[in-house]
């Protein structure tokens, strides 16, 4: 065998060993650093500040305009007397069974005959949602599903990635459906 011939397996092993060596050095340096009590305190304080801030939620973070992540509906969330409400600003009428244009779509499935002629566009679909500071989420709301004409219990949670997860459910949260929204304004 000539000396100029390089074995690919030999190179892979060399890279693995050098990568493992670097990882081991970094790990050992971090362990040494964390063994120092003062640095340990600082480290945990920084972790608390970083993750504490990320998980903190302001009740009014829910306010604004939200578009569903599947681009089927846009809603405006507003607040009245510490209760959060939402109304429909836009929806994709092509997803409805009737395919009726959005401006002409009516609440035809409403169990109350007096409400069957109201327009879906601009209709209030969420009511009574309140912020629970312990859970860091909005709870005890009622959400209206115009496609079925039913009201469901609802809750909402703002995820760390900025996605709002709204859940409509019957009696218990695990019997229901969630829809995700992204804030647009």
C-alpha positions as CSV (number, residue, x, y, z in Angstrom):
1,X,0.0,0.0,0.0
2,X,1.3,3.5,-0.8
3,X,1.4,6.2,1.8
4,X,-0.6,8.5,-0.4
5,X,-3.7,6.3,-0.3
6,X,-6.1,7.5,2.4
7,X,-8.6,5.0,3.8
8,X,-12.1,6.7,4.1
9,X,-12.9,4.6,7.1
10,X,-9.7,5.7,8.8
11,X,-10.6,9.4,8.1
12,X,-14.1,8.8,9.6
13,X,-12.7,7.3,12.7
14,X,-10.2,10.2,13.0
15,X,-13.0,12.8,12.7
16,X,-15.2,10.9,15.2
17,X,-12.3,10.7,17.8
18,X,-11.4,14.4,17.3
19,X,-15.1,15.4,17.7
20,X,-15.5,13.2,20.8
21,X,-12.3,14.8,22.2
22,X,-13.7,18.3,21.7
23,X,-17.0,17.4,23.2
24,X,-15.3,15.8,26.3
25,X,-13.1,19.0,26.8
26,X,-16.2,21.3,26.6
27,X,-18.1,19.0,29.0
28,X,-15.2,18.9,31.5
29,X,-14.9,22.7,31.3
30,X,-18.6,23.2,32.0
31,X,-18.5,20.8,34.9
32,X,-15.6,22.6,36.4
33,X,-17.4,25.9,36.0
34,X,-20.6,24.6,37.6
35,X,-18.7,23.2,40.6
36,X,-17.9,26.7,41.7
37,X,-20.8,27.8,44.0
38,X,-20.9,31.4,43.0
39,X,-21.0,30.5,39.3
40,X,-23.7,27.8,40.1
41,X,-25.9,30.5,41.6
42,X,-25.4,32.8,38.7
43,X,-26.1,30.0,36.2
44,X,-29.5,29.2,37.9
45,X,-30.5,32.8,38.2
46,X,-29.8,33.3,34.5
47,X,-31.8,30.2,33.7
48,X,-34.7,31.4,35.9
49,X,-34.6,34.8,34.2
50,X,-34.5,33.4,30.7
51,X,-37.1,30.7,31.1
52,X,-39.3,32.7,33.5
53,X,-39.6,35.5,30.9
54,X,-40.3,33.1,28.1
55,X,-43.1,31.4,29.9
56,X,-44.6,34.6,31.3
57,X,-47.9,35.6,29.6
58,X,-49.6,39.0,29.8
59,X,-53.4,38.6,29.8
60,X,-53.7,41.2,27.1
61,X,-51.4,39.2,24.7
62,X,-54.6,37.7,23.4
63,X,-55.8,41.0,22.1
64,X,-55.5,41.7,18.4
65,X,-56.1,40.1,15.0
66,X,-55.3,36.4,14.5
67,X,-55.3,34.2,11.4
68,X,-55.7,30.5,11.7
69,X,-52.6,28.6,10.7
70,X,-54.6,26.8,8.0
71,X,-55.7,30.2,6.7
72,X,-59.4,29.4,7.0
73,X,-60.5,32.1,9.3
74,X,-59.3,35.5,10.7
75,X,-60.7,36.8,14.0
76,X,-60.3,39.9,16.1
77,X,-60.0,39.4,19.8
78,X,-61.1,42.2,22.1
79,X,-61.8,42.7,25.8
80,X,-65.0,43.9,27.5
81,X,-65.0,44.0,31.4
82,X,-62.1,41.6,31.8
83,X,-63.7,39.1,29.4
84,X,-62.2,38.3,26.1
85,X,-64.4,38.0,23.0
86,X,-63.8,37.4,19.4
87,X,-65.6,38.2,16.1
88,X,-65.1,36.9,12.6
89,X,-63.2,39.3,10.3
90,X,-62.7,37.0,7.3
91,X,-63.2,33.3,6.4
92,X,-62.6,31.1,3.4
93,X,-66.1,30.5,2.1
94,X,-64.8,27.9,-0.3
95,X,-64.3,25.6,2.7
96,X,-68.0,25.8,3.6
97,X,-70.5,23.2,2.4
98,X,-72.7,25.9,0.6
99,X,-69.7,27.8,-1.0
100,X,-71.8,30.9,-0.4
101,X,-69.7,34.1,-0.7
102,X,-68.4,35.3,2.6
103,X,-70.4,38.6,2.6
104,X,-73.6,36.7,2.0
105,X,-73.1,33.7,4.4
106,X,-75.7,33.5,7.2
107,X,-75.9,31.6,10.4
108,X,-78.4,29.1,9.0
109,X,-77.6,26.3,11.4
110,X,-78.4,28.4,14.5
111,X,-80.9,26.5,16.8
112,X,-82.6,29.9,17.4
113,X,-84.7,30.7,14.3
114,X,-84.5,34.4,15.1
115,X,-80.7,34.3,14.6
116,X,-80.6,32.3,11.4
117,X,-80.5,35.5,9.2
118,X,-77.5,37.1,10.9
119,X,-74.3,37.3,8.9
120,X,-71.4,35.2,9.9
121,X,-69.0,38.0,8.9
122,X,-68.7,40.2,11.9
123,X,-70.4,37.7,14.2
124,X,-69.2,37.3,17.8
125,X,-68.0,33.7,18.1
126,X,-66.2,33.8,21.4
127,X,-67.4,35.1,24.7
128,X,-66.6,35.0,28.4
129,X,-63.0,33.9,28.2
130,X,-61.0,34.9,31.3
131,X,-57.3,34.8,32.1
132,X,-56.2,32.3,34.7
133,X,-52.8,33.6,36.1
134,X,-51.9,30.3,37.7
135,X,-52.4,28.3,34.6
136,X,-51.1,31.1,32.3
137,X,-54.0,30.5,30.0
138,X,-57.5,31.8,29.2
139,X,-60.4,29.6,30.4
140,X,-64.2,29.3,30.9
141,X,-65.1,30.7,27.5
142,X,-67.9,29.8,25.2
143,X,-67.1,29.4,21.5
144,X,-69.8,29.2,18.7
145,X,-69.4,26.9,15.7
146,X,-71.6,28.3,13.0
147,X,-71.2,25.1,10.9
148,X,-73.0,23.1,13.5
149,X,-75.0,25.8,15.4
150,X,-73.5,24.7,18.7
151,X,-71.8,26.4,21.6
152,X,-68.8,24.7,23.1
153,X,-66.7,25.4,26.3
154,X,-63.4,26.9,25.3
155,X,-59.9,27.7,26.6
156,X,-56.9,29.2,24.9
157,X,-53.1,29.0,25.5
158,X,-50.3,31.1,24.0
159,X,-47.4,28.8,23.2
160,X,-43.8,30.0,23.4
161,X,-43.5,30.1,19.6
162,X,-46.3,32.7,19.5
163,X,-49.0,30.3,18.3
164,X,-52.3,30.7,20.0
165,X,-54.0,27.3,20.6
166,X,-57.8,27.6,21.0
167,X,-59.7,24.6,22.1
168,X,-63.5,24.0,21.9
169,X,-64.7,21.1,24.0
170,X,-67.7,19.3,25.4
171,X,-67.5,19.0,29.3
172,X,-63.8,17.9,29.5
173,X,-60.9,19.4,27.5
174,X,-59.9,16.1,25.9
175,X,-63.2,15.7,24.1
176,X,-62.9,18.5,21.6
177,X,-61.0,20.1,18.8
178,X,-58.2,22.7,18.7
179,X,-57.4,25.3,16.2
180,X,-54.1,27.2,16.0
181,X,-53.7,30.9,15.2
182,X,-50.9,33.2,14.4
183,X,-51.1,36.9,15.3
184,X,-51.2,39.2,12.3
185,X,-51.9,42.6,13.9
